[in-house]
Amino acid sequence: MRSVNKYAFLVTLIAFTILLSCKKEKIEVPPNEEHDYSGLSDIEKLGKKIFFDKGLSSPAGQSCASCHALGDGFTDPSHLPFSKGAISSLIGDRNAPSIAYMKYAPSLYFDNVDSTYVGGLFWDGRVNSLEAQAIKPMLNPIEMNNPNIATIVNKIKNAEYSDLFRSVFGNNVFNDTTTAINSLASAIAAYEKSDQVNPFTSKYDYYLKGKAVLSAQELRGLKLFNDTAKAKCANCHPSTNDNSFGLALFTDFTYDNIGVPHNPSSPNALPDLGLGKFLNDTANNGRFKVPTLRNVALTAPYFHNGYFKTLEDVVRFYSDRDSVGMFDPPEVLQHVNRDELGKLNLSEQDVQDIVAFLKTLSDGRR
């Protein structure tokens, strides 16, 4: 009996140890993300209600969250290269970028030291604030398809949260359309700037605080990531705290043409000129904003046109883009970055190690 009891005790101890380990590794996912308002101020709560309101599109059925879902790193939960609009037969012409951590993006400016543009929102930097960004999809015919601002304001006026809207912005907020739409933009931006959207709760964040331990493979990946002579990832996606905010944002907010091929599923046959088209400046043709790598394991497919479906394919592309016959030619041949990628000669083990590290950047770790 003693040996049986000893065996039972050991089994119980092992099970308890595994349970503790699972609890430590548990990923925190809100049971109902749409209605989780914990920690939000009134204006942030209002912004989230608007963000998830499917009644704001024409026809109804599409919200901001339709293309920027919390559980998918605030990108399209369908993981399609181009998101469907409120009119199901229409699709967008660029991959939906994450809005997480975009509160830190500066307004677009030219850096004379590095001779490059920095900042702005959208892939081409065409707006300078989350407030300005918030309204664009609502009026875009291939997104939420509202014909004008007055239509949007009228929908807000009749929404279930209209009393909260008045409570936040004043009883007279709907007396003037411009005031109302600017208030709506402020509310959405407030939510997008909240801790729910920018939580810094990845394994890597806790590693920086000494509260988590990276595996041997993750550490190898981090070392490669930061190696300016090998993988060179941190050249544009710095993993250390920046000078402005004291945070690791994994983007320098610059623009680059990394030579991504044209996606044959794109609704546009012509090359996407990116920043160059917005600026009407051929010197910047093919350049797109360097995205944050936070939550990158959740946000497939990748790049402005969703060309690559997996992180492994992305890293292999960075490594071997210039090897003859490995990949299709760049969508825009001008200004392709030949210095920091294309012939890195990473081994398959290097690829897997870097991907293992990138997976530590997903928010939600408790």
Order of alpha helices (4+ residues) and beta strands (2+ residues): alpha-alpha-beta-beta-alpha-alpha-alpha-alpha-alpha-alpha-beta-alpha-beta-alpha-alpha
